[in-house]
C-alpha cells in the first residue's frame, strides 16, 4: 500500500492524524499555545540548520540528494506537525487563516509592483 500523498490527503486528515497521536499519549496537557509556538520555532530552526552556511544554489540542489532531502523533509514534517497541533489547540481554521493572510499579502505586495522583486526593501 502506497503512503498517502498531498493529492489524496486533506488538511483535516492531517489535523486528525496529529490530534490522534497527541491524544494517544495524553500530551494535550503539555500542548499550550506557548509550548507549541516554542516547539514550532525550534523545529523551524532545526530545518534552517540544514541550510546554514551553504550557497543559495546548493540549497536549491537539495532535491538532487536523497539523503539531504529526506533529512530536510523530516524537519519540514516536524514544522507541519507543530503547526497543525497549535491550530488544533487554538481551534484555528487553517484554510480560512491562510486565505485571509494571502488576501492581505496581495494587497500589501501587489503583483504589478513586486513582480520579480522581494518585499523586504
N, C-alpha and C positions, 0 to 999 in steps of 0.2 A: 504494500500500500504506500503510495507516494505521500510525502509530507504535504500539509496544506500550503497553499500559496496565496499571494495577495489578491489574485483574481477570484478566489473561492472563499476568502475569509472576510467577514465584516469586522468593523471596529467593535461592534457588540460582542462578537465571538471572542475577540482578543481581550476585551474587558472581563468577560466571563472567565476566560482561562486564568487570568491574573487573580481575579476575585476568588475562584475556587482554590487556587494554590495558597493564597493568604489564609482563607478560612480553614483549610485542612490543617494548617499549622497554628491556628489561633493567634495569628500575628496582627489582627485588627487593633489590638491593644497598643501596639507599637507604631501603627501607621497613622500618626497625626500628620496634618499638613506640613508642620515644621519638619518633622523627621523625614518625611517623603521628599520634601523640597531639598533638604540637605543630601539625601541619598541620590537624588537625581543629579545634583551638581557634582557629586563625587564620581558618579558613573560617566558623566559628560567629560570630566577631567581625565578619567581613565581612557576614554576614546581619544582625547587630544594627545595623550602620551604617544600613541602610535604615529602621530604626525609631527611630533616635536623635533625640531632641528633638521627636517628634510625639506627639500625644494618643492615648490608647487607641482612641478612636473612629476616628481616622484610620488607625491600624494595622489595624483590623478592615475598613476600606473598601478595602484594597489590592486585593482581588479584583475590584473595580469598575474598576480602572485597568490595562488590559492591559500597558502598558509597565512599570509598577511591579511588577505581578505577575510578569512574565517575568524581571525582574532579581532579584527575591526567589527565584523558583523556581530560577534558575541557582545561587544561593548554597546553597539547600537541597540541590540535586543534588550540589554540591561536598561538603557536610557528609555526605550519604549515601555518596558515593563513598569518602571517607576512613574513614567508619565501616565500610564493607564491606572496605576494604583492611586496616584494623587487625584486623578479625575474621579475615580470610584469613591475615594474618601470624601471628596468635596461635592460629589454629585454634579460635576461639570459635564455638560453635553459637548464632547469634543468636536463633533461636526459643526454644531452651532458656533462654538467658540472660534474655531479655525475660519469658518466662513466670515464671521464678523470681523476678525482680525485682517483677513485678506482684503475685505472691502475697505477697511481703514487704511491698510498699506497702499492700496491702489490710489486712494485719494492723496495720501502723503507723498507717494512716488509715482506720479503719472508716467505712463509708458512713453509718451512722446517727449518728455523731458529727461527721462532716465534710461532710455534705450542704450544699452552697451556701457552704461556708467553705474558705478556702485553708489549707494545712497549715503556714504559716510563722508561727504565733503566737509 
